[in-house]
């Protein structure tokens, strides 16, 4: 069984960066559990802590500029695959291009995705070369490195992950 999760985009970015989303979460509530979830995501998916300090006040330079939405989408894909008993997980970015979208923003999104994927793959045994995932392409399988963390759920490392991109052009 295969689980496929799709992130649909026009020309909006992949949410805020890790640093921006952390700041927003802290502004919403001083009781937020976002720092713990963020640290779990970065440690589980990348093998690096999200913070420079044990108090979780200073976000790591390594992850601060990465798009948070890609962390949550990839983790969500793997966790849903585990929940469904799937043997393969596929995460797809479905990009829509219209007369109202801006090609410069689409290019910026492609750059953000490719930068994230390069780092993500490099720490998980994926392709080592510079990644330029283009519409109609898929990479994988990527096997998440097992990184058990005390007292928290383990990211499903045994499920092969594929990441792809498609584009629907609606230019008139």
Secondary structure, 3 states (H helix, E strand, C coil): CEEEEEEEECCCCCCCEHHHHHHHHHHHCCCCCHHHHHHHHHHHHHCCCCECCCCCCCECCCCCCCEHHHHHHHHHHHHHHHHHCCCEEEEEEEEEEECCCCHHHHHHHHHHHHHHHHHHHHCCCCCCCCCCCCCCEEEEEECCCCCCCCCCCCCCCCCEEEEEEEEEEECC
